[in-house]
Amino acid sequence: MLAKFFNDEKLTFATNSANLPTSWLQARRDLFGSFPSIFHLKFRMQFTCFY
């Protein structure tokens, strides 16, 4: 019973460890994808206001 519990825990941990880099990369890609567009929009708005 206890051995099964530990095996399940190890399996869950391994699965989470495998999924972590992909989700982390996805989050970083989303962040870096949205950051330039936000900056671009702000810059364009300022540009439109000033000129």
CHARMM internal coordinates of N, CA and C (Angstrom, degrees):
IC EDIT
DIST 1 N 1 CA 1.4648
DIST 1 CA 1 C 1.5342
ANGL 1 N 1 CA 1 C 110.35
DIST 1 C 2 N 1.3305
ANGL 1 CA 1 C 2 N 114.86
DIHE 1 N 1 CA 1 C 2 N -50.26
DIST 2 N 2 CA 1.4636
ANGL 1 C 2 N 2 CA 119.80
DIHE 1 CA 1 C 2 N 2 CA -179.34
DIST 2 CA 2 C 1.5260
ANGL 2 N 2 CA 2 C 111.07
DIHE 1 C 2 N 2 CA 2 C -66.66
DIST 2 C 3 N 1.3410
ANGL 2 CA 2 C 3 N 116.11
DIHE 2 N 2 CA 2 C 3 N -39.75
DIST 3 N 3 CA 1.4671
ANGL 2 C 3 N 3 CA 120.79
DIHE 2 CA 2 C 3 N 3 CA 179.00
DIST 3 CA 3 C 1.5274
ANGL 3 N 3 CA 3 C 110.41
DIHE 2 C 3 N 3 CA 3 C -62.97
DIST 3 C 4 N 1.3260
ANGL 3 CA 3 C 4 N 115.92
DIHE 3 N 3 CA 3 C 4 N -40.11
DIST 4 N 4 CA 1.4638
ANGL 3 C 4 N 4 CA 120.12
DIHE 3 CA 3 C 4 N 4 CA 179.17
DIST 4 CA 4 C 1.5281
ANGL 4 N 4 CA 4 C 109.85
DIHE 3 C 4 N 4 CA 4 C -63.96
DIST 4 C 5 N 1.3185
ANGL 4 CA 4 C 5 N 115.86
DIHE 4 N 4 CA 4 C 5 N -40.96
DIST 5 N 5 CA 1.4594
ANGL 4 C 5 N 5 CA 120.61
DIHE 4 CA 4 C 5 N 5 CA 179.37
DIST 5 CA 5 C 1.5303
ANGL 5 N 5 CA 5 C 110.89
DIHE 4 C 5 N 5 CA 5 C -61.21
DIST 5 C 6 N 1.3349
ANGL 5 CA 5 C 6 N 115.79
DIHE 5 N 5 CA 5 C 6 N -45.06
DIST 6 N 6 CA 1.4625
ANGL 5 C 6 N 6 CA 119.95
DIHE 5 CA 5 C 6 N 6 CA 179.93
DIST 6 CA 6 C 1.5217
ANGL 6 N 6 CA 6 C 111.69
DIHE 5 C 6 N 6 CA 6 C -65.72
DIST 6 C 7 N 1.3335
ANGL 6 CA 6 C 7 N 116.71
DIHE 6 N 6 CA 6 C 7 N -37.77
DIST 7 N 7 CA 1.4606
ANGL 6 C 7 N 7 CA 120.35
DIHE 6 CA 6 C 7 N 7 CA 178.09
DIST 7 CA 7 C 1.5187
ANGL 7 N 7 CA 7 C 110.78
DIHE 6 C 7 N 7 CA 7 C -64.91
DIST 7 C 8 N 1.3307
ANGL 7 CA 7 C 8 N 116.45
DIHE 7 N 7 CA 7 C 8 N -41.07
DIST 8 N 8 CA 1.4605
ANGL 7 C 8 N 8 CA 120.62
DIHE 7 CA 7 C 8 N 8 CA 178.16
DIST 8 CA 8 C 1.5291
ANGL 8 N 8 CA 8 C 110.54
DIHE 7 C 8 N 8 CA 8 C -63.31
DIST 8 C 9 N 1.3220
ANGL 8 CA 8 C 9 N 115.65
DIHE 8 N 8 CA 8 C 9 N -41.07
DIST 9 N 9 CA 1.4584
ANGL 8 C 9 N 9 CA 120.15
DIHE 8 CA 8 C 9 N 9 CA 179.62
DIST 9 CA 9 C 1.5263
ANGL 9 N 9 CA 9 C 110.69
DIHE 8 C 9 N 9 CA 9 C -63.42
DIST 9 C 10 N 1.3380
ANGL 9 CA 9 C 10 N 115.93
DIHE 9 N 9 CA 9 C 10 N -43.60
DIST 10 N 10 CA 1.4649
ANGL 9 C 10 N 10 CA 120.19
DIHE 9 CA 9 C 10 N 10 CA 179.82
DIST 10 CA 10 C 1.5187
ANGL 10 N 10 CA 10 C 110.75
DIHE 9 C 10 N 10 CA 10 C -63.99
DIST 10 C 11 N 1.3205
ANGL 10 CA 10 C 11 N 116.19
DIHE 10 N 10 CA 10 C 11 N -40.22
DIST 11 N 11 CA 1.4578
ANGL 10 C 11 N 11 CA 121.68
DIHE 10 CA 10 C 11 N 11 CA -179.74
DIST 11 CA 11 C 1.5292
ANGL 11 N 11 CA 11 C 110.48
DIHE 10 C 11 N 11 CA 11 C -64.84
DIST 11 C 12 N 1.3308
ANGL 11 CA 11 C 12 N 115.35
DIHE 11 N 11 CA 11 C 12 N -44.55
DIST 12 N 12 CA 1.4629
ANGL 11 C 12 N 12 CA 120.35
DIHE 11 CA 11 C 12 N 12 CA 179.16
DIST 12 CA 12 C 1.5189
ANGL 12 N 12 CA 12 C 110.44
DIHE 11 C 12 N 12 CA 12 C -62.87
DIST 12 C 13 N 1.3230
ANGL 12 CA 12 C 13 N 115.77
DIHE 12 N 12 CA 12 C 13 N -42.49
DIST 13 N 13 CA 1.4647
ANGL 12 C 13 N 13 CA 120.79
DIHE 12 CA 12 C 13 N 13 CA -179.87
DIST 13 CA 13 C 1.5261
ANGL 13 N 13 CA 13 C 111.00
DIHE 12 C 13 N 13 CA 13 C -63.68
DIST 13 C 14 N 1.3433
ANGL 13 CA 13 C 14 N 115.72
DIHE 13 N 13 CA 13 C 14 N -42.20
DIST 14 N 14 CA 1.4633
ANGL 13 C 14 N 14 CA 120.70
DIHE 13 CA 13 C 14 N 14 CA 179.46
DIST 14 CA 14 C 1.5246
ANGL 14 N 14 CA 14 C 110.62
DIHE 13 C 14 N 14 CA 14 C -63.87
DIST 14 C 15 N 1.3238
ANGL 14 CA 14 C 15 N 116.14
DIHE 14 N 14 CA 14 C 15 N -41.00
DIST 15 N 15 CA 1.4671
ANGL 14 C 15 N 15 CA 120.25
DIHE 14 CA 14 C 15 N 15 CA 179.44
DIST 15 CA 15 C 1.5203
ANGL 15 N 15 CA 15 C 110.27
DIHE 14 C 15 N 15 CA 15 C -65.65
DIST 15 C 16 N 1.3230
ANGL 15 CA 15 C 16 N 116.71
DIHE 15 N 15 CA 15 C 16 N -43.18
DIST 16 N 16 CA 1.4621
ANGL 15 C 16 N 16 CA 120.59
DIHE 15 CA 15 C 16 N 16 CA 178.89
DIST 16 CA 16 C 1.5220
ANGL 16 N 16 CA 16 C 111.16
DIHE 15 C 16 N 16 CA 16 C -64.65
DIST 16 C 17 N 1.3321
ANGL 16 CA 16 C 17 N 116.62
DIHE 16 N 16 CA 16 C 17 N -38.31
DIST 17 N 17 CA 1.4590
ANGL 16 C 17 N 17 CA 120.70
DIHE 16 CA 16 C 17 N 17 CA 179.18
DIST 17 CA 17 C 1.5177
ANGL 17 N 17 CA 17 C 110.56
DIHE 16 C 17 N 17 CA 17 C -66.05
DIST 17 C 18 N 1.3256
ANGL 17 CA 17 C 18 N 116.32
DIHE 17 N 17 CA 17 C 18 N -35.82
DIST 18 N 18 CA 1.4616
ANGL 17 C 18 N 18 CA 120.48
DIHE 17 CA 17 C 18 N 18 CA 179.31
DIST 18 CA 18 C 1.5244
ANGL 18 N 18 CA 18 C 110.67
DIHE 17 C 18 N 18 CA 18 C -71.87
DIST 18 C 19 N 1.3233
ANGL 18 CA 18 C 19 N 116.93
DIHE 18 N 18 CA 18 C 19 N -35.05
DIST 19 N 19 CA 1.4649
ANGL 18 C 19 N 19 CA 121.01
DIHE 18 CA 18 C 19 N 19 CA -177.96
DIST 19 CA 19 C 1.5252
ANGL 19 N 19 CA 19 C 112.64
DIHE 18 C 19 N 19 CA 19 C -81.68
DIST 19 C 20 N 1.3160
ANGL 19 CA 19 C 20 N 116.29
DIHE 19 N 19 CA 19 C 20 N -22.29
DIST 20 N 20 CA 1.4632
ANGL 19 C 20 N 20 CA 120.20
DIHE 19 CA 19 C 20 N 20 CA -175.54
DIST 20 CA 20 C 1.5274
ANGL 20 N 20 CA 20 C 113.23
DIHE 19 C 20 N 20 CA 20 C -60.77
DIST 20 C 21 N 1.3469
ANGL 20 CA 20 C 21 N 119.87
DIHE 20 N 20 CA 20 C 21 N -50.44
DIST 21 N 21 CA 1.4681
ANGL 20 C 21 N 21 CA 118.88
DIHE 20 CA 20 C 21 N 21 CA -177.83
DIST 21 CA 21 C 1.5200
ANGL 21 N 21 CA 21 C 113.36
DIHE 20 C 21 N 21 CA 21 C -60.04
DIST 21 C 22 N 1.3280
ANGL 21 CA 21 C 22 N 117.33
DIHE 21 N 21 CA 21 C 22 N -38.00
DIST 22 N 22 CA 1.4630
ANGL 21 C 22 N 22 CA 119.84
DIHE 21 CA 21 C 22 N 22 CA -178.66
DIST 22 CA 22 C 1.5217
ANGL 22 N 22 CA 22 C 110.79
DIHE 21 C 22 N 22 CA 22 C -66.08
DIST 22 C 23 N 1.3297
ANGL 22 CA 22 C 23 N 117.08
DIHE 22 N 22 CA 22 C 23 N -44.53
DIST 23 N 23 CA 1.4654
ANGL 22 C 23 N 23 CA 120.12
DIHE 22 CA 22 C 23 N 23 CA -179.74
DIST 23 CA 23 C 1.5260
ANGL 23 N 23 CA 23 C 110.26
DIHE 22 C 23 N 23 CA 23 C -68.70
DIST 23 C 24 N 1.3373
ANGL 23 CA 23 C 24 N 116.08
DIHE 23 N 23 CA 23 C 24 N -36.00
DIST 24 N 24 CA 1.4641
ANGL 23 C 24 N 24 CA 120.94
DIHE 23 CA 23 C 24 N 24 CA 178.60
DIST 24 CA 24 C 1.5266
ANGL 24 N 24 CA 24 C 110.33
DIHE 23 C 24 N 24 CA 24 C -65.50
DIST 24 C 25 N 1.3279
ANGL 24 CA 24 C 25 N 115.88
DIHE 24 N 24 CA 24 C 25 N -43.50
DIST 25 N 25 CA 1.4644
ANGL 24 C 25 N 25 CA 120.57
DIHE 24 CA 24 C 25 N 25 CA 177.79
DIST 25 CA 25 C 1.5180
ANGL 25 N 25 CA 25 C 110.86
DIHE 24 C 25 N 25 CA 25 C -64.93
DIST 25 C 26 N 1.3243
ANGL 25 CA 25 C 26 N 115.48
DIHE 25 N 25 CA 25 C 26 N -39.76
DIST 26 N 26 CA 1.4656
ANGL 25 C 26 N 26 CA 120.76
DIHE 25 CA 25 C 26 N 26 CA 179.04
DIST 26 CA 26 C 1.5303
ANGL 26 N 26 CA 26 C 109.86
DIHE 25 C 26 N 26 CA 26 C -61.65
DIST 26 C 27 N 1.3291
ANGL 26 CA 26 C 27 N 115.95
DIHE 26 N 26 CA 26 C 27 N -44.85
DIST 27 N 27 CA 1.4634
ANGL 26 C 27 N 27 CA 120.82
DIHE 26 CA 26 C 27 N 27 CA -179.66
DIST 27 CA 27 C 1.5225
ANGL 27 N 27 CA 27 C 110.52
DIHE 26 C 27 N 27 CA 27 C -63.84
DIST 27 C 28 N 1.3276
ANGL 27 CA 27 C 28 N 116.05
DIHE 27 N 27 CA 27 C 28 N -42.30
DIST 28 N 28 CA 1.4599
ANGL 27 C 28 N 28 CA 119.86
DIHE 27 CA 27 C 28 N 28 CA 179.42
DIST 28 CA 28 C 1.5165
ANGL 28 N 28 CA 28 C 111.18
DIHE 27 C 28 N 28 CA 28 C -65.35
DIST 28 C 29 N 1.3296
ANGL 28 CA 28 C 29 N 115.94
DIHE 28 N 28 CA 28 C 29 N -39.61
DIST 29 N 29 CA 1.4612
ANGL 28 C 29 N 29 CA 120.27
DIHE 28 CA 28 C 29 N 29 CA -179.85
DIST 29 CA 29 C 1.5284
ANGL 29 N 29 CA 29 C 110.23
DIHE 28 C 29 N 29 CA 29 C -66.02
DIST 29 C 30 N 1.3307
ANGL 29 CA 29 C 30 N 116.11
DIHE 29 N 29 CA 29 C 30 N -40.24
DIST 30 N 30 CA 1.4654
ANGL 29 C 30 N 30 CA 120.24
DIHE 29 CA 29 C 30 N 30 CA 177.98
DIST 30 CA 30 C 1.5283
ANGL 30 N 30 CA 30 C 110.25
DIHE 29 C 30 N 30 CA 30 C -64.43
DIST 30 C 31 N 1.3263
ANGL 30 CA 30 C 31 N 115.52
DIHE 30 N 30 CA 30 C 31 N -41.18
DIST 31 N 31 CA 1.4599
ANGL 30 C 31 N 31 CA 120.76
DIHE 30 CA 30 C 31 N 31 CA -179.25
DIST 31 CA 31 C 1.5191
ANGL 31 N 31 CA 31 C 110.63
DIHE 30 C 31 N 31 CA 31 C -64.27
DIST 31 C 32 N 1.3367
ANGL 31 CA 31 C 32 N 115.63
DIHE 31 N 31 CA 31 C 32 N -47.96
DIST 32 N 32 CA 1.4576
ANGL 31 C 32 N 32 CA 119.60
DIHE 31 CA 31 C 32 N 32 CA -178.66
DIST 32 CA 32 C 1.5219
ANGL 32 N 32 CA 32 C 111.94
DIHE 31 C 32 N 32 CA 32 C -72.78
DIST 32 C 33 N 1.3337
ANGL 32 CA 32 C 33 N 116.60
DIHE 32 N 32 CA 32 C 33 N -22.13
DIST 33 N 33 CA 1.4567
ANGL 32 C 33 N 33 CA 120.31
DIHE 32 CA 32 C 33 N 33 CA 176.42
DIST 33 CA 33 C 1.5178
ANGL 33 N 33 CA 33 C 111.34
DIHE 32 C 33 N 33 CA 33 C -76.37
DIST 33 C 34 N 1.3336
ANGL 33 CA 33 C 34 N 116.74
DIHE 33 N 33 CA 33 C 34 N -37.58
DIST 34 N 34 CA 1.4630
ANGL 33 C 34 N 34 CA 120.59
DIHE 33 CA 33 C 34 N 34 CA -176.69
DIST 34 CA 34 C 1.5261
ANGL 34 N 34 CA 34 C 111.59
DIHE 33 C 34 N 34 CA 34 C -83.69
DIST 34 C 35 N 1.3194
ANGL 34 CA 34 C 35 N 117.15
DIHE 34 N 34 CA 34 C 35 N -29.00
DIST 35 N 35 CA 1.4680
ANGL 34 C 35 N 35 CA 120.07
DIHE 34 CA 34 C 35 N 35 CA -176.71
DIST 35 CA 35 C 1.5304
ANGL 35 N 35 CA 35 C 112.79
DIHE 34 C 35 N 35 CA 35 C -61.68
DIST 35 C 36 N 1.3431
ANGL 35 CA 35 C 36 N 119.18
DIHE 35 N 35 CA 35 C 36 N -50.35
DIST 36 N 36 CA 1.4701
ANGL 35 C 36 N 36 CA 118.58
DIHE 35 CA 35 C 36 N 36 CA 178.79
DIST 36 CA 36 C 1.5159
ANGL 36 N 36 CA 36 C 113.07
DIHE 35 C 36 N 36 CA 36 C -62.57
DIST 36 C 37 N 1.3289
ANGL 36 CA 36 C 37 N 117.64
DIHE 36 N 36 CA 36 C 37 N -36.75
DIST 37 N 37 CA 1.4668
ANGL 36 C 37 N 37 CA 120.15
DIHE 36 CA 36 C 37 N 37 CA -179.34
DIST 37 CA 37 C 1.5248
ANGL 37 N 37 CA 37 C 110.76
DIHE 36 C 37 N 37 CA 37 C -66.89
DIST 37 C 38 N 1.3390
ANGL 37 CA 37 C 38 N 117.18
DIHE 37 N 37 CA 37 C 38 N -39.21
DIST 38 N 38 CA 1.4694
ANGL 37 C 38 N 38 CA 121.27
DIHE 37 CA 37 C 38 N 38 CA 177.06
DIST 38 CA 38 C 1.5277
ANGL 38 N 38 CA 38 C 109.33
DIHE 37 C 38 N 38 CA 38 C -64.00
DIST 38 C 39 N 1.3239
ANGL 38 CA 38 C 39 N 115.75
DIHE 38 N 38 CA 38 C 39 N -45.72
DIST 39 N 39 CA 1.4611
ANGL 38 C 39 N 39 CA 121.07
DIHE 38 CA 38 C 39 N 39 CA 179.24
DIST 39 CA 39 C 1.5277
ANGL 39 N 39 CA 39 C 110.33
DIHE 38 C 39 N 39 CA 39 C -61.62
DIST 39 C 40 N 1.3190
ANGL 39 CA 39 C 40 N 115.84
DIHE 39 N 39 CA 39 C 40 N -42.84
DIST 40 N 40 CA 1.4664
ANGL 39 C 40 N 40 CA 122.10
DIHE 39 CA 39 C 40 N 40 CA -179.83
DIST 40 CA 40 C 1.5269
ANGL 40 N 40 CA 40 C 110.63
DIHE 39 C 40 N 40 CA 40 C -62.69
DIST 40 C 41 N 1.3343
ANGL 40 CA 40 C 41 N 116.02
DIHE 40 N 40 CA 40 C 41 N -43.30
DIST 41 N 41 CA 1.4678
ANGL 40 C 41 N 41 CA 120.38
DIHE 40 CA 40 C 41 N 41 CA 179.70
DIST 41 CA 41 C 1.5280
ANGL 41 N 41 CA 41 C 111.10
DIHE 40 C 41 N 41 CA 41 C -64.45
DIST 41 C 42 N 1.3378
ANGL 41 CA 41 C 42 N 116.55
DIHE 41 N 41 CA 41 C 42 N -43.67
DIST 42 N 42 CA 1.4617
ANGL 41 C 42 N 42 CA 120.58
DIHE 41 CA 41 C 42 N 42 CA -179.87
DIST 42 CA 42 C 1.5245
ANGL 42 N 42 CA 42 C 110.20
DIHE 41 C 42 N 42 CA 42 C -63.62
DIST 42 C 43 N 1.3184
ANGL 42 CA 42 C 43 N 115.03
DIHE 42 N 42 CA 42 C 43 N -42.93
DIST 43 N 43 CA 1.4593
ANGL 42 C 43 N 43 CA 119.88
DIHE 42 CA 42 C 43 N 43 CA -179.50
DIST 43 CA 43 C 1.5263
ANGL 43 N 43 CA 43 C 110.57
DIHE 42 C 43 N 43 CA 43 C -64.08
DIST 43 C 44 N 1.3218
ANGL 43 CA 43 C 44 N 116.73
DIHE 43 N 43 CA 43 C 44 N -41.91
DIST 44 N 44 CA 1.4611
ANGL 43 C 44 N 44 CA 120.75
DIHE 43 CA 43 C 44 N 44 CA 179.86
DIST 44 CA 44 C 1.5262
ANGL 44 N 44 CA 44 C 111.29
DIHE 43 C 44 N 44 CA 44 C -66.06
DIST 44 C 45 N 1.3296
ANGL 44 CA 44 C 45 N 116.20
DIHE 44 N 44 CA 44 C 45 N -38.13
DIST 45 N 45 CA 1.4662
ANGL 44 C 45 N 45 CA 120.15
DIHE 44 CA 44 C 45 N 45 CA 178.89
DIST 45 CA 45 C 1.5228
ANGL 45 N 45 CA 45 C 110.36
DIHE 44 C 45 N 45 CA 45 C -65.14
DIST 45 C 46 N 1.3327
ANGL 45 CA 45 C 46 N 117.18
DIHE 45 N 45 CA 45 C 46 N -43.74
DIST 46 N 46 CA 1.4585
ANGL 45 C 46 N 46 CA 121.51
DIHE 45 CA 45 C 46 N 46 CA 178.43
DIST 46 CA 46 C 1.5249
ANGL 46 N 46 CA 46 C 109.97
DIHE 45 C 46 N 46 CA 46 C -64.41
DIST 46 C 47 N 1.3132
ANGL 46 CA 46 C 47 N 115.40
DIHE 46 N 46 CA 46 C 47 N -41.81
DIST 47 N 47 CA 1.4618
ANGL 46 C 47 N 47 CA 121.38
DIHE 46 CA 46 C 47 N 47 CA -179.92
DIST 47 CA 47 C 1.5268
ANGL 47 N 47 CA 47 C 110.44
DIHE 46 C 47 N 47 CA 47 C -61.40
DIST 47 C 48 N 1.3321
ANGL 47 CA 47 C 48 N 115.19
DIHE 47 N 47 CA 47 C 48 N -41.99
DIST 48 N 48 CA 1.4674
ANGL 47 C 48 N 48 CA 120.65
DIHE 47 CA 47 C 48 N 48 CA 179.96
DIST 48 CA 48 C 1.5309
ANGL 48 N 48 CA 48 C 110.42
DIHE 47 C 48 N 48 CA 48 C -68.46
DIST 48 C 49 N 1.3212
ANGL 48 CA 48 C 49 N 117.05
DIHE 48 N 48 CA 48 C 49 N -37.17
DIST 49 N 49 CA 1.4636
ANGL 48 C 49 N 49 CA 120.72
DIHE 48 CA 48 C 49 N 49 CA -178.91
DIST 49 CA 49 C 1.5272
ANGL 49 N 49 CA 49 C 111.05
DIHE 48 C 49 N 49 CA 49 C -69.38
DIST 49 C 50 N 1.3218
ANGL 49 CA 49 C 50 N 117.07
DIHE 49 N 49 CA 49 C 50 N -39.69
DIST 50 N 50 CA 1.4590
ANGL 49 C 50 N 50 CA 120.46
DIHE 49 CA 49 C 50 N 50 CA -175.07
DIST 50 CA 50 C 1.5228
ANGL 50 N 50 CA 50 C 112.76
DIHE 49 C 50 N 50 CA 50 C -79.72
DIST 50 C 51 N 1.3351
ANGL 50 CA 50 C 51 N 117.16
DIHE 50 N 50 CA 50 C 51 N -31.54
DIST 51 N 51 CA 1.4691
ANGL 50 C 51 N 51 CA 119.11
DIHE 50 CA 50 C 51 N 51 CA -176.40
DIST 51 CA 51 C 1.5111
ANGL 51 N 51 CA 51 C 110.00
DIHE 50 C 51 N 51 CA 51 C -115.84
END
COOR INIT
IC SEED 1 N 1 CA 1 C
IC BUILD
